Amino acid sequence: MSGIAADFALALDPPAIFRAAGMEADPWQDGVLRSDHPRQLLLCSRQSGKSTTVAGLAVHSALFDPGLVLIFAPAQRQSTELFKKVATFYRSLEGVPEPVRVTETKMELPNGSRIIALPGNEATTRGYSAPRLILVDEASRTEDALYGSLRPMLATTSTQADQGRMVCLTTPWGKRGWFYEAWEHGGDSWQRTRITAHQCPRISAEWLQEERRMVGDFIFKQEYLCEFVDTEEQLFPTELIERAVRPAGGPLWAI
């Protein structure tokens, strides 16, 4: 083994894979890549670099933590797009071994690693076990059933250090679904990273002002400010509904 595949410094410093690919990670991307937390939620603006971040993470995992990397998204087309970024990231590195096999949705490496893109439904998880890394793109729009089927896949090893990781990336999609619940109520089980468009050095303030005028506040808050806003079809705001529900259950007034 030679070249980047034998670079121990790179193995111990995941953000260095950005430099090896001719890029420089933003501080928040550096933090995500360095994190050893097994569960991460990335709530990031459009065009902030979240897909590139997890593409680098997938490549680093496949090279230096050999095993299975699974990519999910609401539809096959979306997971395939993220897979293309992973494949492009891999090809940008010098000194990596030629893949054993590459298709539109799958890459196999000589060390036994496999990176596979799948549609985000519960049925697609059957037949896969003990992944080293799971990536869920557009996570706020994936089915609750998918999340329920993924968690057991990560509980197949006996020690926390050996368990696979799950990284979920998305923009918000209203106050609903498993991602919203995990972000708001998941506690210490998740490490959270929130990056708005104003925190991305590649997006200008002038462009954002124009975009806000073009798309309106509802879409802008969701896509660029990463706010969980109520869906337009809701009759009552989520905050009002939550205030009306007693945590212990039962009637709201004495009988």
C-alpha positions in Angstrom: 0.0 0.0 0.0 1.3 3.4 -0.9 0.3 7.0 -1.3 -2.7 8.4 0.5 -4.0 5.0 1.5 -1.0 4.6 3.8 -1.0 8.2 5.1 -1.3 7.7 8.9 -1.4 11.5 9.5 -4.4 11.8 7.2 -6.1 8.8 8.9 -5.8 10.6 12.3 -6.8 14.1 10.9 -10.0 13.7 8.9 -10.2 17.4 7.8 -6.9 16.9 6.0 -8.8 14.9 3.3 -10.2 18.3 2.2 -6.7 19.6 1.7 -5.7 16.4 -0.1 -8.6 17.0 -2.5 -7.5 20.6 -3.1 -10.0 22.3 -0.8 -10.0 24.0 2.6 -12.7 23.1 5.1 -14.7 25.8 6.8 -14.4 25.8 10.6 -17.8 24.1 11.0 -16.9 21.5 8.4 -13.6 20.9 10.3 -15.6 20.3 13.5 -18.0 17.8 11.8 -15.1 15.9 10.3 -13.1 15.8 13.6 -16.1 14.8 15.7 -16.2 11.3 17.1 -19.8 11.6 18.2 -21.8 8.6 16.8 -24.9 10.6 16.0 -24.8 14.0 14.2 -27.5 16.3 12.9 -26.5 18.9 10.4 -29.1 21.6 9.9 -27.5 23.7 7.2 -28.5 26.3 4.6 -28.7 25.5 1.0 -25.3 25.8 -0.7 -23.4 25.9 2.6 -21.3 22.8 1.8 -23.1 20.1 3.8 -23.0 17.6 0.9 -19.3 18.2 0.3 -18.7 17.7 4.0 -20.3 14.3 4.3 -18.8 13.3 0.9 -15.4 13.9 2.5 -16.5 12.0 5.6 -17.7 9.0 3.5 -14.4 8.8 1.6 -12.4 9.1 4.8 -14.4 6.4 6.5 -14.1 4.1 3.5 -10.4 4.5 3.3 -9.4 4.4 7.0 -12.3 2.6 8.7 -13.1 -0.1 6.2 -16.6 -1.3 6.0 -20.1 -0.4 4.7 -21.1 3.2 4.0 -24.8 3.6 3.2 -26.3 6.8 1.7 -30.1 7.4 2.0 -32.3 10.2 0.7 -36.1 10.5 0.1 -35.6 9.3 -3.5 -33.0 7.2 -5.4 -32.3 10.2 -7.6 -31.3 12.3 -4.5 -29.1 9.6 -2.9 -27.4 9.1 -6.3 -26.6 12.8 -6.5 -24.8 12.6 -3.1 -23.0 9.4 -4.2 -21.7 11.3 -7.3 -20.2 13.9 -5.0 -18.6 11.1 -3.0 -17.2 9.5 -6.2 -15.9 12.9 -7.4 -14.3 13.5 -4.0 -12.6 10.1 -4.2 -11.3 10.7 -7.8 -9.8 14.1 -6.7 -7.4 12.3 -4.4 -3.9 11.2 -5.6 -2.5 7.9 -4.5 -5.8 6.2 -3.7 -6.3 2.7 -5.0 -8.5 2.1 -8.1 -11.9 1.0 -7.0 -12.7 -2.7 -7.6 -16.1 -1.7 -9.0 -18.0 1.5 -9.6 -21.6 1.9 -10.8 -24.0 4.8 -10.6 -25.0 3.8 -7.1 -22.1 1.7 -5.7 -18.4 1.8 -5.2 -16.2 -1.1 -3.9 -12.6 -0.5 -2.7 -9.8 -3.1 -2.5 -9.9 -2.8 1.4 -13.4 -4.2 1.4 -15.2 -1.0 1.8 -18.5 -0.4 0.0 -20.3 2.8 -0.5 -23.9 2.3 -1.6 -26.7 4.9 -2.4 -30.3 3.8 -1.7 -33.7 5.4 -1.7 -35.0 6.4 1.7 -37.7 3.9 2.5 -37.9 1.3 5.2 -37.8 -1.6 2.7 -34.3 -0.6 1.3 -32.6 -1.2 4.7 -33.4 -5.0 4.7 -30.3 -7.1 4.0 -27.7 -4.6 5.3 -26.1 -4.8 8.7 -23.3 -3.3 10.8 -22.5 -0.2 8.6 -19.6 1.9 9.6 -21.3 5.0 8.5 -24.9 6.0 7.5 -25.6 9.2 5.7 -29.2 10.5 5.5 -29.6 13.4 3.0 -32.6 15.6 3.1 -33.3 14.0 6.4 -36.3 16.2 7.4 -38.1 14.8 4.3 -37.4 11.1 4.9 -40.0 8.8 6.4 -40.2 8.2 10.1 -40.3 4.5 9.3 -36.8 4.8 7.7 -35.4 6.2 10.9 -36.9 3.4 12.9 -35.4 0.8 10.6 -31.9 2.4 10.6 -31.3 2.5 14.4 -31.2 -1.3 14.9 -28.5 -1.5 12.2 -26.2 0.6 14.4 -26.7 -1.6 17.5 -25.1 -4.8 16.2 -21.7 -4.4 18.1 -21.0 -4.8 21.7 -19.0 -1.6 22.5 -19.8 2.1 21.8 -16.4 2.5 20.1 -17.2 -0.2 17.6 -20.7 1.1 16.7 -21.3 2.7 13.4 -22.1 6.4 13.0 -25.2 8.2 11.6 -24.9 11.6 10.1 -28.2 13.3 9.0 -28.1 16.5 6.9 -30.9 18.7 5.8 -32.7 22.0 5.7 -35.9 22.2 7.8 -39.3 21.1 6.6 -41.7 22.3 9.2 -42.2 21.3 12.8 -42.9 17.6 12.0 -41.1 14.3 11.5 -38.3 12.4 13.2 -35.6 14.9 12.3 -37.5 17.8 14.0 -38.1 15.6 17.1 -34.5 14.6 17.3 -33.3 18.2 16.8 -35.7 19.6 19.4 -36.1 16.8 21.9 -33.3 14.3 21.2 -31.1 15.5 24.1 -27.5 14.4 24.3 -28.0 11.5 22.0 -27.3 13.8 19.1 -24.5 16.4 18.3 -26.1 19.3 16.5 -24.6 21.7 13.9 -26.6 24.6 12.6 -25.2 26.8 9.8 -27.2 29.5 8.2 -26.5 31.2 4.9 -25.1 34.2 6.7 -22.4 32.0 8.1 -21.3 30.7 4.7 -18.4 32.9 3.3 -19.3 31.9 -0.2 -22.8 33.5 -0.1 -23.0 37.2 -0.3 -25.3 39.4 1.8 -26.5 41.1 -1.4 -27.5 37.8 -3.0 -29.4 36.8 0.1 -31.3 40.1 0.1 -32.4 39.5 -3.5 -33.2 35.9 -2.8 -35.5 36.8 0.1 -37.4 39.2 -2.1 -37.8 36.5 -4.8 -38.9 33.5 -2.6 -40.6 35.2 0.3 -40.1 34.9 4.1 -41.6 31.4 4.5 -39.2 29.7 2.1 -36.2 31.9 3.0 -36.5 31.2 6.7 -36.6 27.5 6.0 -34.0 27.2 3.3 -31.4 29.8 4.3 -32.0 30.6 8.0 -32.6 27.0 9.0 -35.8 27.8 11.0 -38.5 25.2 11.7 -41.5 27.2 10.5 -45.1 25.9 10.6 -46.3 24.5 7.3 -48.5 26.7 5.3 -51.5 24.3 5.4 -51.6 24.2 9.2 -54.8 25.6 10.7 -53.2 26.2 14.2 -49.6 27.1 14.9 -47.5 24.3 16.5 -46.6 26.5 19.5 -50.3 27.0 20.3 -51.0 23.2 20.0 -48.1 22.4 22.3 -49.3 24.9 24.9 -52.8 23.3 24.8 -51.5 19.8 25.5 -50.7 18.8 29.1 -47.5 16.6 29.2 -49.1 14.2 31.7 -52.2 13.8 29.5 -55.8 14.0 30.8 -58.3 16.8 30.4 -57.2 20.4 30.3 -59.6 21.4 33.1 -61.1 19.8 36.2 -64.3 17.9 35.8 
